[in-house]
Amino acid sequence: MSGQPMALWVEIIVAALVLLGAGIALLGSLGLLRLRTYFERVHAPSIIATMGCWSIMHATWVYFSVQGHGLAVHVLLIALFVAIAVPVTNIFLMRAALFRARRAGRDDVPPSLSGPSSGKDS
Amino acid sequence: MTHPVLSWALPIALGMLALAMICCLLRLLKGPTAQDRVLALDCMYLNGMLLMLVLGILYGSSNYFEAALLIALFSFVGSTAMAKFLLRGEVIE
């Protein structure tokens, strides 16, 4: 640990936010490991990208603002970028999985909306 | 120790994030289909990014912020490229 000493309540806020974010990351990863089908598993890491990322981001900017580097809001960049990028990636992955499940002939996925020729489109 | 609370909270958080990365790694090794592996790799990127932010708090250095931002960028590019490959069979048409 380095840096100048802080007030105790600031430390408690930062520690609580970091522990909350890490716990949520652990929970999402356990969900990724334990859920049964792919379409259940694809939802589990989303809580890391929302609540876990935002908790640790808030802890980071509170810490660096109190440490005297000015108002350290540049960490917001990461959270905003993750909030934009992760839904795009997840939609791509879900469409790819749906496409591959239809191509494999599984009948537990909904059929394609654009016609009976399932498997030709995504 | 200048931070009595943070000096035990941050290693616990680092351990939890490492455990989360191990869970993702198990899914990455086990995952029955290719999209499971891509999803697990994406989750590992997110966990590594959070690990970098916590390390930045632990060492009191803002240099870790750039590393976390780069990890987030590569996560987006890599996962999108791999999802596109799974969807079409090629990355650039």
Backbone of each chain as ProteinMPNN parsed JSONL, in Angstrom:
{"seq_chain_A": "MSGQPMALWVEIIVAALVLLGAGIALLGSLGLLRLRTYFERVHAPSIIATMGCWSIMHATWVYFSVQGHGLAVHVLLIALFVAIAVPVTNIFLMRAALFRARRAGRDDVPPSLSGPSSGKDS", "coords_chain_A": {"N_chain_A": [[0.848, -1.196, 0.0], [0.552, 2.176, -0.813], [0.728, 5.76, -0.735], [-0.987, 8.631, 0.636], [-2.384, 8.9, 3.975], [-5.907, 8.373, 4.543], [-9.247, 9.472, 5.371], [-11.197, 7.46, 7.609], [-13.795, 6.735, 6.873], [-13.819, 7.103, 4.134], [-12.053, 5.122, 3.328], [-13.552, 2.906, 4.127], [-15.736, 3.101, 2.42], [-14.477, 2.787, -0.104], [-13.375, 0.216, 0.22], [-15.69, -1.318, 0.608], [-16.971, -0.958, -1.858], [-15.099, -2.087, -3.628], [-15.005, -4.73, -2.686], [-17.648, -5.466, -3.127], [-17.768, -5.306, -5.946], [-15.859, -7.238, -6.654], [-17.013, -9.501, -5.538], [-19.323, -9.687, -7.072], [-18.188, -10.172, -9.541], [-17.112, -12.679, -9.054], [-19.468, -14.089, -8.631], [-20.743, -13.909, -11.135], [-18.896, -15.31, -12.706], [-18.989, -17.818, -11.505], [-21.598, -18.439, -12.189], [-21.275, -18.63, -14.941], [-19.771, -20.91, -14.969], [-21.443, -22.849, -13.844], [-24.087, -22.953, -14.857], [-26.437, -24.643, -17.047], [-27.173, -24.833, -19.925], [-26.078, -23.246, -23.015], [-27.527, -20.933, -23.616], [-28.479, -20.145, -21.182], [-26.098, -19.654, -19.912], [-25.029, -17.454, -21.197], [-26.068, -15.211, -20.127], [-24.922, -14.847, -17.664], [-22.262, -13.534, -17.402], [-22.994, -10.898, -17.764], [-23.664, -9.427, -15.515], [-21.192, -8.861, -14.51], [-20.227, -6.997, -16.288], [-21.944, -4.907, -15.862], [-22.873, -4.269, -12.978], [-20.577, -5.139, -11.455], [-18.364, -3.945, -12.794], [-19.094, -1.235, -12.621], [-19.136, -0.817, -9.85], [-16.423, -1.21, -9.083], [-15.297, 0.747, -10.632], [-16.39, 3.085, -9.472], [-15.209, 2.868, -6.933], [-12.531, 3.208, -7.69], [-12.446, 5.854, -8.717], [-13.234, 7.34, -6.503], [-11.147, 6.764, -4.718], [-8.836, 7.794, -6.088], [-9.562, 10.458, -6.321], [-9.666, 11.301, -3.659], [-7.029, 10.89, -2.992], [-5.772, 13.076, -4.032], [-5.265, 13.7, -6.729], [-6.837, 15.448, -8.049], [-10.187, 15.621, -9.448], [-10.815, 12.504, -10.372], [-12.06, 11.5, -12.938], [-11.476, 10.082, -15.178], [-11.646, 7.396, -15.146], [-14.189, 6.788, -15.674], [-14.289, 6.521, -18.404], [-13.587, 3.852, -18.99], [-15.759, 2.43, -17.911], [-17.879, 3.461, -19.401], [-17.082, 2.68, -21.967], [-17.12, -0.103, -21.695], [-19.817, -0.416, -21.153], [-20.848, 0.215, -23.621], [-19.601, -1.605, -25.348], [-19.887, -4.291, -24.481], [-22.68, -5.173, -24.681], [-22.886, -5.226, -27.505], [-21.007, -7.198, -28.221], [-22.175, -9.35, -26.865], [-24.623, -9.629, -28.184], [-23.744, -10.321, -30.74], [-22.504, -12.776, -30.126], [-24.684, -14.266, -29.192], [-26.305, -14.362, -31.461], [-24.617, -15.768, -33.141], [-24.501, -18.211, -31.776], [-27.172, -18.984, -31.906], [-27.487, -19.24, -34.641], [-25.696, -21.329, -35.144], [-26.881, -23.326, -33.635], [-29.308, -23.672, -34.987], [-28.318, -24.484, -37.431], [-27.217, -26.874, -36.71], [-29.455, -28.34, -36.416], [-30.899, -28.494, -34.078], [-33.904, -28.625, -32.192], [-34.753, -27.155, -30.053], [-34.505, -24.469, -30.156], [-35.822, -21.24, -31.082], [-37.454, -20.872, -34.277], [-36.226, -19.402, -37.371], [-37.121, -16.036, -38.195], [-37.478, -15.155, -40.751], [-38.497, -16.934, -42.55], [-39.097, -20.348, -43.632], [-36.713, -21.52, -44.303], [-34.59, -22.448, -42.437], [-31.398, -21.898, -41.021], [-30.168, -20.904, -43.232], [-30.029, -18.172, -42.927], [-29.083, -15.73, -40.381]], "CA_chain_A": [[0.0, 0.0, 0.0], [1.274, 3.437, -0.828], [-0.178, 6.9, -0.769], [-1.166, 9.332, 1.905], [-3.518, 8.367, 4.738], [-7.219, 8.937, 4.229], [-10.229, 9.323, 6.443], [-11.604, 6.059, 7.738], [-15.052, 6.447, 6.156], [-13.499, 6.965, 2.709], [-11.504, 3.777, 3.15], [-14.615, 1.897, 4.234], [-16.531, 3.163, 1.18], [-13.704, 2.179, -1.197], [-13.255, -1.226, 0.457], [-16.989, -1.955, 0.377], [-17.257, -0.992, -3.301], [-14.21, -3.061, -4.281], [-15.43, -6.084, -2.328], [-18.911, -5.742, -3.831], [-17.478, -5.582, -7.351], [-15.173, -8.528, -6.795], [-17.987, -10.559, -5.26], [-20.217, -9.843, -8.219], [-17.408, -10.832, -10.593], [-17.034, -14.107, -8.697], [-20.8, -14.662, -8.816], [-20.983, -14.072, -12.572], [-18.053, -16.371, -13.248], [-19.544, -19.091, -11.049], [-22.755, -18.707, -13.03], [-20.761, -19.104, -16.227], [-19.275, -22.28, -14.822], [-22.372, -23.829, -13.309], [-25.371, -23.072, -15.551], [-26.413, -25.875, -17.834], [-27.134, -24.667, -21.37], [-25.363, -22.038, -23.436], [-28.382, -19.746, -23.606], [-28.515, -19.656, -19.807], [-24.767, -19.175, -19.511], [-24.628, -16.206, -21.838], [-26.531, -14.082, -19.324], [-24.227, -14.724, -16.381], [-21.221, -12.513, -17.303], [-23.478, -9.53, -17.96], [-23.629, -8.669, -14.266], [-19.832, -8.343, -14.318], [-20.054, -5.804, -17.114], [-22.75, -3.789, -15.359], [-22.715, -3.912, -11.559], [-19.208, -5.306, -10.99], [-17.51, -2.918, -13.4], [-19.433, 0.1, -12.104], [-18.714, -0.718, -8.446], [-14.973, -1.025, -8.98], [-15.004, 2.057, -11.208], [-16.666, 4.102, -8.454], [-14.157, 2.783, -5.91], [-11.296, 3.777, -8.221], [-12.408, 7.322, -8.804], [-13.271, 7.902, -5.148], [-9.798, 6.65, -4.153], [-7.872, 8.718, -6.697], [-9.954, 11.827, -6.031], [-9.272, 11.611, -2.289], [-5.571, 10.913, -2.926], [-5.274, 14.383, -4.398], [-4.971, 13.902, -8.14], [-7.986, 16.141, -8.646], [-11.352, 14.76, -9.642], [-10.284, 11.509, -11.31], [-13.201, 10.887, -13.609], [-11.085, 9.403, -16.41], [-12.0, 5.97, -15.035], [-15.513, 6.667, -16.296], [-14.091, 6.095, -19.795], [-13.626, 2.385, -19.056], [-17.116, 1.934, -17.662], [-18.716, 3.812, -20.551], [-16.704, 1.831, -23.094], [-17.638, -1.461, -21.438], [-21.273, -0.385, -21.278], [-21.196, 0.22, -25.045], [-19.018, -2.703, -26.126], [-20.28, -5.635, -24.067], [-23.919, -5.621, -25.331], [-22.643, -5.539, -28.918], [-20.358, -8.51, -28.254], [-23.098, -10.395, -26.441], [-25.618, -9.855, -29.237], [-23.042, -11.083, -31.776], [-22.302, -14.161, -29.682], [-25.963, -14.978, -29.129], [-26.742, -14.641, -32.83], [-23.782, -16.85, -33.667], [-24.903, -19.479, -31.157], [-28.483, -19.346, -32.449], [-27.234, -19.684, -36.016], [-25.069, -22.647, -35.133], [-27.836, -24.312, -33.119], [-30.253, -23.981, -36.065], [-27.582, -25.217, -38.453], [-27.017, -28.238, -36.213], [-30.721, -29.056, -36.428], [-31.537, -28.618, -32.768], [-35.269, -28.109, -32.261], [-35.115, -26.427, -28.843], [-34.296, -23.037, -30.36], [-36.906, -20.712, -31.909], [-37.122, -20.871, -35.694], [-35.887, -18.107, -37.951], [-38.318, -15.246, -38.48], [-37.573, -14.742, -42.148], [-38.927, -17.965, -43.463], [-38.879, -21.723, -43.192], [-35.384, -22.0, -44.667], [-33.763, -22.174, -41.269], [-30.014, -22.271, -41.224], [-29.549, -20.121, -44.291], [-29.769, -16.822, -42.442], [-28.705, -15.726, -38.988]], "C_chain_A": [[0.875, 1.233, 0.0], [0.253, 4.563, -0.859], [-0.374, 7.481, 0.61], [-2.378, 8.764, 2.638], [-4.812, 9.114, 4.433], [-8.105, 8.815, 5.456], [-10.767, 7.896, 6.436], [-12.858, 5.774, 6.926], [-14.815, 6.363, 4.659], [-12.943, 5.574, 2.423], [-12.586, 2.724, 3.203], [-15.47, 1.908, 2.965], [-15.785, 2.465, 0.043], [-13.62, 0.66, -1.023], [-14.566, -1.938, 0.185], [-17.29, -2.044, -1.108], [-16.391, -2.021, -4.013], [-14.639, -4.485, -3.959], [-16.736, -6.453, -3.015], [-18.65, -6.091, -5.296], [-16.808, -6.92, -7.543], [-16.124, -9.682, -6.519], [-18.925, -10.786, -6.428], [-19.486, -10.501, -9.384], [-17.312, -12.332, -10.327], [-18.37, -14.795, -8.959], [-21.092, -14.901, -10.306], [-20.15, -15.178, -13.168], [-18.508, -17.743, -12.778], [-20.781, -19.458, -11.85], [-22.338, -19.223, -14.396], [-20.306, -20.549, -16.134], [-20.398, -23.274, -14.563], [-23.65, -23.993, -14.112], [-25.272, -24.125, -16.644], [-26.277, -25.633, -19.343], [-26.455, -23.358, -21.742], [-26.238, -20.802, -23.302], [-28.717, -19.297, -22.194], [-27.173, -19.026, -19.434], [-24.451, -17.81, -20.068], [-25.105, -14.993, -21.042], [-25.644, -13.82, -18.123], [-23.135, -13.65, -16.375], [-21.725, -11.087, -17.46], [-23.466, -8.744, -16.664], [-22.218, -8.19, -13.952], [-19.673, -7.032, -15.069], [-20.891, -4.642, -16.607], [-22.374, -3.471, -13.912], [-21.273, -4.058, -11.078], [-18.293, -4.219, -11.493], [-17.815, -1.548, -12.808], [-19.02, 0.238, -10.65], [-17.226, -0.431, -8.346], [-14.564, 0.31, -9.591], [-15.272, 3.162, -10.193], [-15.625, 4.085, -7.347], [-12.881, 3.447, -6.404], [-11.339, 5.298, -8.254], [-12.548, 7.979, -7.46], [-11.876, 7.891, -4.547], [-8.866, 7.702, -4.746], [-8.264, 10.165, -6.495], [-9.525, 12.225, -4.629], [-7.755, 11.7, -2.167], [-4.971, 12.202, -3.458], [-4.796, 14.545, -5.819], [-6.067, 14.712, -8.819], [-9.138, 15.181, -8.781], [-11.031, 13.76, -10.748], [-11.415, 10.792, -12.029], [-12.796, 10.171, -14.891], [-11.396, 7.914, -16.351], [-13.391, 5.723, -15.616], [-15.415, 6.189, -17.742], [-14.225, 4.587, -19.927], [-15.048, 1.889, -18.913], [-18.035, 2.269, -18.835], [-18.385, 2.923, -21.741], [-17.221, 0.417, -22.915], [-19.151, -1.488, -21.608], [-21.709, -0.339, -22.739], [-20.794, -1.092, -25.705], [-19.595, -4.063, -25.759], [-21.646, -6.057, -24.623], [-23.745, -5.971, -26.803], [-22.027, -6.928, -29.047], [-21.328, -9.625, -27.897], [-24.148, -10.682, -27.51], [-24.989, -10.647, -30.375], [-22.915, -12.55, -31.385], [-23.61, -14.929, -29.649], [-26.477, -15.298, -30.519], [-25.919, -15.766, -33.443], [-24.2, -18.192, -33.092], [-26.242, -19.949, -31.698], [-28.341, -19.896, -33.865], [-26.653, -21.082, -36.039], [-26.009, -23.711, -34.591], [-28.856, -24.674, -34.188], [-29.585, -24.811, -37.144], [-27.377, -26.668, -38.041], [-28.321, -29.012, -36.13], [-31.343, -29.257, -35.068], [-32.92, -27.978, -32.815], [-35.687, -27.415, -30.973], [-34.81, -24.944, -28.95], [-35.44, -22.524, -31.228], [-36.507, -20.67, -33.376], [-36.812, -19.466, -36.192], [-37.151, -17.37, -38.348], [-38.53, -15.052, -39.968], [-37.874, -15.903, -43.073], [-38.608, -19.357, -42.969], [-37.487, -22.242, -43.49], [-34.425, -21.719, -43.53], [-32.353, -22.666, -41.516], [-29.356, -21.47, -42.317], [-29.2, -18.72, -43.806], [-29.447, -16.894, -40.954], [-29.899, -15.331, -38.144]], "O_chain_A": [[1.846, 1.306, 0.753], [-0.947, 4.325, -0.995], [0.022, 6.895, 1.617], [-3.288, 8.216, 2.016], [-4.815, 10.303, 4.114], [-7.764, 8.153, 6.436], [-10.789, 7.222, 5.406], [-12.986, 4.695, 6.347], [-15.525, 5.633, 3.967], [-13.295, 4.933, 1.433], [-12.566, 1.763, 2.435], [-15.884, 0.852, 2.486], [-16.363, 1.659, -0.685], [-13.773, -0.092, -1.986], [-14.58, -3.025, -0.392], [-17.797, -3.06, -1.583], [-16.867, -2.742, -4.889], [-14.642, -5.351, -4.834], [-16.926, -7.594, -3.436], [-19.225, -7.04, -5.829], [-17.133, -7.659, -8.472], [-16.058, -10.719, -7.179], [-19.281, -11.921, -6.744], [-20.072, -11.288, -10.128], [-17.416, -13.148, -11.243], [-18.415, -15.927, -9.44], [-21.615, -15.947, -10.689], [-20.621, -15.914, -14.036], [-18.436, -18.718, -13.526], [-21.003, -20.628, -12.161], [-22.958, -20.133, -14.945], [-20.434, -21.317, -17.087], [-20.324, -24.419, -15.008], [-24.258, -25.062, -14.068], [-24.183, -24.46, -17.11], [-25.366, -26.17, -19.973], [-26.278, -22.475, -20.904], [-25.754, -19.737, -22.917], [-29.194, -18.177, -22.01], [-27.115, -18.012, -18.739], [-23.673, -17.069, -19.467], [-24.618, -13.882, -21.246], [-25.609, -12.702, -17.61], [-23.072, -12.892, -15.407], [-20.947, -10.147, -17.301], [-23.28, -7.527, -16.684], [-22.047, -7.221, -13.212], [-19.07, -6.081, -14.57], [-20.572, -3.49, -16.9], [-21.642, -2.515, -13.653], [-20.784, -3.187, -10.36], [-17.532, -3.633, -10.724], [-16.896, -0.78, -12.523], [-18.59, 1.318, -10.243], [-16.806, 0.472, -7.622], [-13.607, 0.937, -9.137], [-14.467, 4.084, -10.062], [-15.199, 5.137, -6.87], [-12.217, 4.161, -5.652], [-10.375, 5.957, -7.863], [-12.034, 9.08, -7.268], [-11.452, 8.873, -3.938], [-8.186, 8.419, -4.012], [-7.393, 11.036, -6.493], [-9.071, 13.349, -4.415], [-7.235, 12.469, -1.359], [-3.762, 12.402, -3.344], [-3.998, 15.438, -6.099], [-6.205, 14.663, -10.041], [-9.079, 14.055, -8.288], [-10.98, 14.124, -11.923], [-11.693, 9.623, -11.762], [-13.662, 9.695, -15.625], [-11.409, 7.24, -17.381], [-13.73, 4.603, -16.0], [-16.326, 5.537, -18.252], [-14.881, 4.089, -20.842], [-15.502, 1.041, -19.681], [-18.874, 1.455, -19.219], [-19.283, 2.462, -22.445], [-17.705, -0.197, -23.866], [-19.707, -2.45, -22.138], [-22.802, -0.794, -23.075], [-21.539, -1.635, -26.521], [-19.776, -4.908, -26.636], [-21.784, -7.216, -25.014], [-24.377, -6.903, -27.3], [-22.459, -7.736, -29.87], [-21.329, -10.692, -28.512], [-24.523, -11.835, -27.722], [-25.623, -11.55, -30.922], [-23.177, -13.448, -32.185], [-23.657, -16.1, -30.027], [-27.025, -16.377, -30.746], [-26.444, -16.61, -34.169], [-24.253, -19.193, -33.807], [-26.447, -21.141, -31.925], [-28.982, -20.879, -34.237], [-27.056, -21.921, -36.845], [-25.959, -24.863, -35.022], [-29.242, -25.838, -34.304], [-30.19, -25.723, -37.707], [-27.363, -27.573, -38.875], [-28.317, -30.201, -35.812], [-32.224, -30.102, -34.909], [-33.094, -26.913, -33.407], [-36.868, -27.109, -30.806], [-34.85, -24.23, -27.948], [-35.983, -23.282, -32.033], [-35.337, -20.452, -33.689], [-37.098, -18.474, -35.522], [-38.13, -17.979, -38.78], [-39.656, -14.808, -40.404], [-37.54, -15.858, -44.257], [-37.905, -19.512, -41.97], [-37.105, -23.297, -42.984], [-33.552, -20.858, -43.639], [-32.138, -23.708, -42.136], [-28.131, -21.352, -42.351], [-28.194, -18.146, -44.224], [-29.522, -17.957, -40.338], [-29.794, -15.264, -36.919]]}, "seq_chain_B": "MTHPVLSWALPIALGMLALAMICCLLRLLKGPTAQDRVLALDCMYLNGMLLMLVLGILYGSSNYFEAALLIALFSFVGSTAMAKFLLRGEVIE", "coords_chain_B": {"N_chain_B": [[1.709, 0.665, 7.371], [-0.447, 2.616, 5.725], [-3.09, 2.559, 5.135], [-5.392, 1.151, 6.905], [-7.824, -0.285, 6.536], [-8.104, -0.767, 3.795], [-5.852, -2.276, 3.291], [-6.355, -4.884, 3.995], [-8.722, -5.398, 2.661], [-8.293, -5.124, -0.095], [-6.426, -7.244, -0.933], [-8.179, -9.421, -0.468], [-10.175, -8.898, -2.334], [-8.646, -9.125, -4.653], [-8.045, -11.848, -4.538], [-10.633, -12.908, -4.846], [-11.215, -12.06, -7.419], [-9.255, -13.44, -8.826], [-10.095, -16.041, -8.366], [-12.496, -15.933, -9.736], [-11.485, -15.658, -12.322], [-10.33, -18.147, -12.563], [-12.593, -19.774, -12.567], [-13.697, -18.97, -15.025], [-11.646, -19.885, -16.627], [-11.854, -22.643, -16.298], [-14.303, -23.059, -17.55], [-13.543, -22.263, -20.073], [-11.73, -24.282, -20.749], [-13.377, -26.5, -20.605], [-15.74, -26.041, -21.978], [-18.376, -27.129, -24.057], [-18.987, -26.327, -26.698], [-17.85, -24.115, -29.366], [-18.731, -21.512, -29.049], [-19.122, -21.317, -26.332], [-16.508, -21.268, -25.416], [-15.597, -18.85, -26.486], [-17.244, -17.066, -25.131], [-16.382, -17.542, -22.499], [-13.773, -16.62, -22.708], [-14.234, -13.916, -23.173], [-15.391, -13.239, -20.743], [-13.21, -13.699, -19.112], [-11.526, -11.669, -19.99], [-12.967, -9.435, -19.035], [-12.813, -9.9, -16.258], [-10.043, -9.733, -15.894], [-9.644, -7.072, -16.541], [-10.98, -5.784, -14.408], [-9.34, -6.721, -12.399], [-6.977, -5.35, -13.005], [-7.816, -2.727, -12.405], [-8.234, -2.929, -9.638], [-5.639, -3.539, -8.833], [-4.453, -1.115, -9.491], [-5.599, 0.543, -7.537], [-4.454, -0.691, -5.33], [-1.662, -0.319, -5.559], [-1.654, 2.39, -5.718], [-1.283, 3.753, -8.123], [-1.861, 5.433, -11.157], [-1.21, 4.341, -13.534], [-2.129, 1.875, -14.156], [-4.593, 2.255, -15.157], [-4.49, 2.765, -17.921], [-3.71, 0.275, -18.846], [-5.976, -1.215, -18.168], [-7.873, -0.013, -19.804], [-6.84, -0.663, -22.322], [-7.091, -3.445, -22.211], [-9.865, -3.662, -22.174], [-10.454, -2.622, -24.719], [-9.17, -4.517, -26.424], [-10.605, -6.734, -25.696], [-13.148, -6.166, -26.741], [-12.599, -5.998, -29.515], [-11.456, -8.53, -30.058], [-13.438, -10.396, -29.206], [-15.613, -9.671, -30.786], [-14.586, -10.163, -33.337], [-14.207, -12.938, -33.17], [-16.826, -13.819, -32.733], [-17.972, -13.013, -35.113], [-16.588, -14.665, -36.807], [-17.58, -17.147, -35.972], [-20.156, -16.818, -36.828], [-20.114, -16.438, -39.603], [-17.976, -17.783, -40.703], [-15.827, -16.5, -41.687], [-13.76, -13.639, -41.093], [-13.457, -11.07, -42.312], [-15.414, -10.124, -44.925]], "CA_chain_B": [[0.436, 0.6, 6.651], [-1.157, 3.887, 5.807], [-4.526, 2.326, 4.948], [-5.655, -0.091, 7.662], [-8.957, -1.077, 6.027], [-7.86, -1.196, 2.417], [-4.731, -3.215, 3.183], [-6.842, -6.27, 3.983], [-9.857, -5.572, 1.739], [-7.854, -5.253, -1.489], [-5.999, -8.617, -1.261], [-9.342, -10.32, -0.55], [-10.813, -8.663, -3.633], [-7.779, -9.714, -5.68], [-8.243, -13.294, -4.505], [-11.929, -13.237, -5.421], [-11.143, -11.888, -8.877], [-8.453, -14.542, -9.367], [-10.967, -17.212, -8.351], [-13.434, -15.75, -10.853], [-10.77, -15.968, -13.558], [-10.15, -19.605, -12.618], [-13.889, -20.327, -13.005], [-13.796, -18.746, -16.472], [-10.663, -20.745, -17.293], [-12.412, -23.991, -16.336], [-15.316, -23.089, -18.613], [-12.821, -22.168, -21.339], [-11.151, -25.577, -21.076], [-14.37, -27.552, -20.61], [-16.893, -25.661, -22.78], [-18.6, -28.13, -25.102], [-19.007, -25.751, -28.043], [-16.893, -23.034, -29.589], [-19.221, -20.239, -28.52], [-18.86, -21.319, -24.894], [-15.119, -20.851, -25.181], [-15.488, -17.417, -26.768], [-17.897, -16.375, -24.013], [-15.512, -17.638, -21.325], [-12.623, -15.735, -22.922], [-14.733, -12.563, -22.982], [-15.559, -13.07, -19.296], [-11.872, -13.582, -18.53], [-11.052, -10.31, -20.28], [-13.618, -8.512, -18.098], [-12.246, -10.097, -14.924], [-8.687, -9.197, -15.894], [-9.739, -5.607, -16.51], [-11.286, -5.405, -13.028], [-8.12, -7.001, -11.626], [-6.056, -4.232, -13.236], [-8.287, -1.553, -11.664], [-7.974, -3.148, -8.213], [-4.183, -3.39, -8.65], [-4.185, 0.318, -9.509], [-5.885, 1.076, -6.198], [-3.532, -1.289, -4.35], [-0.353, 0.33, -5.639], [-1.802, 3.831, -5.75], [-0.711, 4.292, -9.351], [-2.892, 5.543, -12.194], [-0.732, 3.753, -14.786], [-2.896, 0.664, -14.433], [-5.8, 2.636, -15.873], [-4.282, 2.567, -19.365], [-3.723, -1.174, -19.1], [-7.361, -1.683, -18.113], [-8.561, 0.478, -21.0], [-6.365, -1.471, -23.456], [-7.694, -4.777, -22.104], [-11.268, -3.53, -22.592], [-10.466, -2.47, -26.179], [-8.838, -5.795, -27.074], [-11.723, -7.642, -25.446], [-14.21, -5.886, -27.712], [-12.171, -6.355, -30.87], [-11.266, -9.964, -30.179], [-14.681, -11.16, -29.099], [-16.439, -9.4, -31.963], [-14.016, -10.878, -34.477], [-14.454, -14.372, -33.053], [-18.258, -14.057, -32.94], [-18.197, -12.885, -36.554], [-16.064, -15.886, -37.419], [-18.524, -18.231, -35.698], [-21.401, -16.582, -37.551], [-19.968, -16.464, -41.057], [-16.893, -18.622, -41.164], [-14.682, -15.663, -42.029], [-13.844, -12.412, -40.311], [-13.703, -9.963, -43.229], [-16.01, -10.693, -46.145]], "C_chain_B": [[-0.293, 1.929, 6.803], [-2.657, 3.711, 5.655], [-4.924, 1.045, 5.663], [-6.801, -0.929, 7.105], [-8.642, -1.63, 4.648], [-6.783, -2.266, 2.338], [-5.167, -4.65, 3.407], [-7.993, -6.465, 3.017], [-9.372, -5.816, 0.319], [-7.267, -6.624, -1.817], [-7.145, -9.607, -1.323], [-10.032, -10.156, -1.909], [-9.986, -9.249, -4.77], [-7.939, -11.224, -5.724], [-9.565, -13.696, -5.126], [-11.909, -13.101, -6.94], [-10.317, -13.002, -9.516], [-9.271, -15.828, -9.423], [-11.993, -17.139, -9.491], [-12.761, -16.077, -12.175], [-10.538, -17.469, -13.696], [-11.445, -20.278, -13.062], [-14.053, -20.164, -14.516], [-12.838, -19.666, -17.219], [-11.17, -22.178, -17.378], [-13.463, -24.102, -17.427], [-14.646, -23.033, -19.988], [-12.236, -23.518, -21.732], [-12.229, -26.623, -21.306], [-15.403, -27.37, -21.713], [-17.182, -26.554, -23.962], [-18.562, -27.543, -26.515], [-18.04, -24.587, -28.131], [-17.402, -21.731, -28.99], [-19.1, -20.166, -27.0], [-17.453, -20.816, -24.6], [-14.943, -19.359, -25.442], [-16.105, -16.611, -25.631], [-17.023, -16.401, -22.77], [-14.3, -16.738, -21.481], [-13.023, -14.278, -22.722], [-14.881, -12.257, -21.49], [-14.2, -12.946, -18.611], [-11.266, -12.213, -18.796], [-11.655, -9.309, -19.294], [-13.021, -8.638, -16.703], [-10.83, -9.546, -14.843], [-8.666, -7.688, -15.856], [-10.049, -5.116, -15.098], [-10.086, -5.642, -12.114], [-7.113, -5.868, -11.775], [-6.5, -3.003, -12.447], [-8.008, -1.701, -10.166], [-6.486, -3.042, -7.916], [-3.781, -1.924, -8.662], [-4.496, 0.964, -8.18], [-4.845, 0.583, -5.203], [-2.182, -0.593, -4.362], [-0.441, 1.834, -5.737], [-1.253, 4.48, -7.001], [-1.778, 4.334, -10.42], [-2.417, 4.973, -13.525], [-1.526, 2.508, -15.165], [-4.166, 0.964, -15.199], [-5.664, 2.407, -17.372], [-4.299, 1.092, -19.717], [-5.151, -1.699, -19.111], [-8.13, -1.239, -19.354], [-8.153, -0.334, -22.23], [-6.977, -2.865, -23.422], [-9.148, -4.728, -22.56], [-11.373, -3.414, -24.114], [-10.206, -3.795, -26.878], [-9.929, -6.826, -26.857], [-12.814, -7.438, -26.48], [-13.824, -6.357, -29.11], [-12.077, -7.869, -31.043], [-12.561, -10.739, -30.148], [-15.59, -10.908, -30.296], [-15.91, -10.144, -33.179], [-14.31, -12.37, -34.394], [-15.93, -14.702, -33.225], [-18.61, -13.956, -34.42], [-17.704, -14.13, -37.28], [-17.011, -17.06, -37.19], [-19.784, -18.078, -36.53], [-21.243, -16.835, -39.032], [-18.897, -17.41, -41.564], [-15.701, -17.842, -41.662], [-14.862, -14.332, -41.332], [-14.181, -11.225, -41.192], [-14.22, -10.532, -44.527], [-15.572, -9.874, -47.357]], "O_chain_B": [[-0.702, 2.302, 7.902], [-3.423, 4.608, 6.005], [-4.81, -0.04, 5.092], [-6.761, -2.156, 7.189], [-8.88, -2.804, 4.365], [-6.793, -3.082, 1.416], [-4.43, -5.568, 3.047], [-8.233, -7.591, 2.581], [-9.959, -6.62, -0.405], [-7.568, -7.152, -2.888], [-7.114, -10.537, -2.129], [-10.42, -11.135, -2.547], [-10.53, -9.797, -5.728], [-7.968, -11.821, -6.8], [-9.64, -14.692, -5.846], [-12.5, -13.908, -7.657], [-10.632, -13.459, -10.615], [-9.173, -16.604, -10.374], [-12.313, -18.146, -10.122], [-13.368, -16.693, -13.051], [-10.548, -18.004, -14.804], [-11.417, -21.234, -13.837], [-14.488, -21.086, -15.206], [-13.157, -20.167, -18.298], [-10.959, -22.86, -18.381], [-13.523, -25.1, -18.145], [-15.106, -23.662, -20.942], [-12.239, -23.873, -22.911], [-12.039, -27.539, -22.106], [-15.887, -28.332, -22.31], [-16.309, -26.729, -24.812], [-18.133, -28.229, -27.443], [-17.487, -24.13, -27.13], [-16.617, -20.931, -28.482], [-18.989, -19.076, -26.439], [-17.233, -20.046, -23.666], [-14.226, -18.679, -24.708], [-15.553, -15.592, -25.216], [-16.925, -15.4, -22.06], [-13.837, -16.149, -20.504], [-12.255, -13.491, -22.17], [-14.545, -11.165, -21.032], [-14.048, -12.189, -17.652], [-10.577, -11.656, -17.942], [-10.952, -8.44, -18.778], [-12.752, -7.637, -16.039], [-10.453, -8.955, -13.831], [-7.796, -7.082, -15.23], [-9.453, -4.142, -14.637], [-9.839, -4.877, -11.182], [-6.471, -5.466, -10.805], [-5.663, -2.304, -11.877], [-7.602, -0.747, -9.502], [-6.099, -2.518, -6.871], [-2.875, -1.523, -7.932], [-3.755, 1.837, -7.726], [-4.402, 1.336, -4.335], [-1.616, -0.308, -3.307], [0.588, 2.503, -5.831], [-0.805, 5.626, -6.961], [-2.53, 3.373, -10.579], [-3.113, 5.091, -14.533], [-1.591, 2.13, -16.335], [-4.759, 0.077, -15.813], [-6.59, 1.922, -18.023], [-4.832, 0.697, -20.754], [-5.507, -2.526, -19.95], [-8.94, -1.994, -19.892], [-8.987, -0.659, -23.076], [-7.342, -3.413, -24.462], [-9.617, -5.635, -23.247], [-12.252, -4.016, -24.731], [-10.923, -4.164, -27.809], [-10.163, -7.686, -27.706], [-13.346, -8.4, -27.034], [-14.601, -7.02, -29.797], [-12.552, -8.424, -32.034], [-12.771, -11.638, -30.962], [-16.263, -11.824, -30.769], [-16.686, -10.692, -33.963], [-14.623, -13.004, -35.402], [-16.268, -15.739, -33.795], [-19.441, -14.713, -34.922], [-18.32, -14.589, -38.242], [-17.227, -17.873, -38.089], [-20.415, -19.068, -36.901], [-22.143, -17.39, -39.662], [-18.912, -17.797, -42.733], [-14.679, -18.425, -42.023], [-15.984, -13.938, -41.015], [-15.083, -10.451, -40.872], [-13.543, -11.335, -45.168], [-15.96, -10.182, -48.484]]}, "name": "protein", "num_of_chains": 2, "seq": "MSGQPMALWVEIIVAALVLLGAGIALLGSLGLLRLRTYFERVHAPSIIATMGCWSIMHATWVYFSVQGHGLAVHVLLIALFVAIAVPVTNIFLMRAALFRARRAGRDDVPPSLSGPSSGKDSMTHPVLSWALPIALGMLALAMICCLLRLLKGPTAQDRVLALDCMYLNGMLLMLVLGILYGSSNYFEAALLIALFSFVGSTAMAKFLLRGEVIE"}
